[in-house]
Amino acid sequence: MSEHDMKLVVVGAAGRMGQTIIRVIQDTPGVKLHAAIERDGSPFIGKDAGELSGSGFMGVPITSDPLQAFLHAEGVIDFTSPAGSVEFAGLAAQARIVHVIGTTGCSEADEEKFAAAARHARIVKSGNMSLGVNLLGVLVEQAAKALPSAQWDIEILEMHHKHKVDAPSGTALLLGQAAAKGRSIDLKTQSVRVRDGHTGARPQGTIGFATLRGGSVIGEHSAIFAGEGELVTLSHSALDRSIFARGAVAAALWARIEKPGFYSMLDVLGLSH
């Protein structure tokens, strides 16, 4: 480690993603764990974040005090809850540091608060932090543009583990947004989230979502383009949670030298246009 290593705070440090992020920080040159946060009343308060994550002793006890943790930090990595992420965005804005948000299920009001915080913080937010999914989004947009909506229907299919609380997944919505952008339509008014009962024929030009939940699946996503007599499927399988953690750490390092603003993983990966 060097004194120039970026000092990162991990929030939700005892969760599945939090532990994965701590392990990735330990293995990534140029970053170090500055503080680890859990909510008040967590049984993990006071435990060493490194030992909890399986990385060995790191000398960073888990705390429930974000104000103290953000002191002298340069960035925070956050895969928590919408309410938690809004709170941390406000603190990141006060501290004028980097805030990487992998939280999904956020409302439009939450997004407005992130945008306001981004006047002072460097916020990178994405429904998925992996290189593969962001590339998939670009390809979905291109396919949606190339295949006319009169002949080609678009369905987004996703499956996650049984513990996931939001649906459709942030990644499914990222792919739906990409398809809607390719077709120059509004996803909110042109998407079908639920089918049940006598639905009638499929409306032309809409983007459908199907959500599967079960077992320990980390994340499976497909964009299916269904034409007359042919099917084009673009898909991504997440085999290891560390792909999201590596993407989040890369995003923090990228944003360290950027101006305050609201960025996405497409900016980090040079895929935005």
Salt bridges, closest charged atoms under 4 A:
GLU74 OE2 - ARG256 NH2 2.92
ASP78 OD2 - HIS99 NE2 2.89
GLU108 OE2 - LYS188 NZ 2.82
GLU111 OE2 - LYS125 NZ 2.94
GLU141 OE1 - LYS181 NZ 4.00
GLU141 OE2 - HIS273 NE2 3.45
ASP153 OD1 - ARG202 NH1 3.30
GLU155 OE2 - ARG195 NH2 2.84
GLU155 OE2 - ARG202 NH2 2.64
GLU158 OE1 - HIS160 ND1 2.83
GLU158 OE1 - ARG213 NH1 2.74
ASP166 OD1 - LYS164 NZ 3.09
